[in-house]
Structure formats: structure tokens, C-alpha cells
Amino acid sequence: MPDMKVNLAGMTMKNPIVVASGTFGFGREYNEFFDLGELGGICAKGLTLLPREGNPAPRIAETPMGILNSVGLQNPGVDAFVKEELPFLRQFDTKVIANISGNTPEEYGIMCDKLAEAGVDMIEVNISCPNVKAGGLAYGTRPDLAAEVTEMAKKHAGNVPVMVKLSPNVTDITEIAKAVEGAGADAVSLINTIRGMRIDVNTRRPVLKMNTGGMSGPAVLPVAVRMVWEVANAVSIPILGMGGVAKGEDAAQLMLAGATAVAVGTSLFADPYAAINVRDGLAAIADRQGLASVGELTGGVQPW
């Protein structure tokens, strides 16, 4: 079998499969199904500086080939994660990635201080959050705002690699990618969810209480592949690809487009073993193609 190890921004993983933030909680429920050490990495549920209850229900709705969500970053806060969840995750032979969201650059800095001291393996910075100082405009929609948050995170993360999670809800994702690379990001992850909406034609109300939400699932895979390919041709830092991954072939597409590693998310709701199945399917593809290492897939697309 091919060597499944990959190196993402200096973080060596036993295989390129990560579970995406917000779809795996802190791993406790999925640990009842399989050993979490089977995974290359676990990206924990998104954290904020203080605990958050999230948005009112209904906040999840099915769509053809996916879901809409407006959970609103419900989480126990960064201190509770460090005290209660990180020790649990450290029982397993896998890399732990902490995902953070903030309303100001200063909040990102404080969280990076806490997480670096706690010893996480990587920090994923969610820039799809509203910047209160910019009238609620998301950090990820403007290169200057994305760079500002990245610089703050890098300043406070110490030796812990910083990966910036890019939003697809922009005109040109490569501009944001280049801005965060210039600000010192060690890696980027993409794509985050695509903004969408559903309406109940009988009640004439939006299906979600917050009206709109983030769409994820198999339907977004072609968008993710395209954006990973564009970003891979625009920056030199490694990419964690995600968006609609449900089987080995999906992961292989993202790697061929330029991703070093791949995150599995929404498919976990339908199949708790999805990440394991994606890993095994990816290994089978690499073996069938006679590759010595699965990493040989990265960037291997041959455009017409």
C-alpha cells in the first residue's frame, strides 16, 4: 500500500483525512463508533472567546445533496475547551486542530495565546465572522481585513501553525488567499459554506429562523474543487481542501486540484464512518495508480 503520511505546514499526519470543524463536535460521540486515532487530524468545533448558545431553532435544514445550517457557533468557549475537551482529544494518536472565530482581531489574539499555551497542533482561523468595527462585514470578504486577522493570529500563536479558513462567498477567492499568505499564514483551508436560503411555500417563511444559512454537502464539491485549484495556482502555502467530500474519489479530486490534505464534514451526519471510508477509498486509488505515496496526488491535475 502507498505511504499515507502527509505534511501540512510542518504538521505530519498519518493520513491526509481530517474531520471538518462543526461536523464532529469534540469527537466524543464519534469515538463510540471508531478509534479517533484512525484519523489524520481532528478539527474541533469552532470556538469563541466566551461561551455561545448559538442561534434559535430551526437552524438546520436539508437541501438536495446537502444541508443548510445557521447554528451560530454554539460552543462552550475557549477556556472550557482547553480544560475539558483538549485532554480528551489528547488520548488519541491524531493531530488536534482548534478552530477559532472572533468579533475583533484582539479576540483572535487572545484565543491564539490560550491555545498555543495549551499545545494544540494547529489553529484554524475562521474569517467568515463579522467584524464589528467594520459594520458587520465579514473578515473573509476583504483582503485587508483578512490580512489583519492573520497577522494578529500569527503574532500570538507562537510556534503553532496558523491555517486560515477561506470563505467562498467572494468574487475572487485568490485575492483573499494571497492576502493571508502575505500576512504570514502557514496554510489555508477551503471552502467554508456557501450562503443559501430555503422558503416554505405554504407558510411563506424561510425554513431557517435566521433566514439564511451556510450550504454544505455533496452539491458544493465542484465549487470546492474549482476554488482549491485556483488558490493552488495563486499561492505557495499548503491547502486543506474541503466541501462535499463523501468518498475517496472526492478527496482525490481535491488533492489533484492542489490540496495537501482533505477534510470530511457534512457526510459524517449521514454516515459516522464517512471519514474512515474516504481514507480507505483514497488509499485504494493511490494503490491502483501505483503511487508510492498518496502525496503524489497533490497538484497532479493535467488541464486540457
LINTA-V237210 format. One record per helix or strand of 3 or more residues. SS is the DSSP state (helix for helix, strand for strand). FROM is the first residue (numbers start at 1). LEN is the number of residues. If there is no record, write none. Layout:
((SS FROM LEN) (SS FROM LEN))
This chain:
((strand 6 3) (strand 11 3) (strand 17 3) (helix 30 3) (helix 36 3) (strand 41 3) (strand 60 4) (strand 66 4) (helix 78 12) (strand 95 6) (helix 105 14) (strand 122 5) (helix 132 3) (helix 139 3) (helix 143 14) (strand 161 5) (helix 173 10) (strand 187 4) (strand 194 3) (strand 213 4) (helix 218 15) (strand 238 5) (helix 248 10) (strand 261 4) (helix 267 4) (helix 274 15) (helix 294 4))
